[in-house]
Amino acid sequence: MAAKEKIVGDVAVLMISGSLMNEREINEVHEKVKSLLESGIKKVVMDLSKIEWLSSRGLGMLISCHASLQNAGGILKIAGANDRVHNLLIITKLITVFETFETVEAAISTFKK
């Protein structure tokens, strides 16, 4: 798995690829979010367009990242989730927790409002 970071203005975009199913991958993403917070970045878009499925651990990681950002006065937005992942967010009712967008660009644009 890879968690690549791109900064667009004051927004960090985390491009996630892989499965987000094992502990190492999950910790890597959460540590990346923590390091962004340490550097003062509080607006994060997580690009899930390269993720085919999330395990319960992957969902837990999303919640942990959301909580870490929210506790620091930040926000996490989700972009590019495929139908399977989007339906999983609906079934688990996490769709009410996360703002989701079809594209990274759409998510970033909402920070400018």
Secondary structure, 3 states (H helix, E strand, C coil): CEEEEEEECCEEEEEEEECCCCHHHHHHHHHHHHHHHHCCCCEEEEEEEEECCCCHHHHHHHHHHHHHHHHCCCEEEEECCCHHHHHHHHHCCHHHCCEEECCHHHHHHHHCC
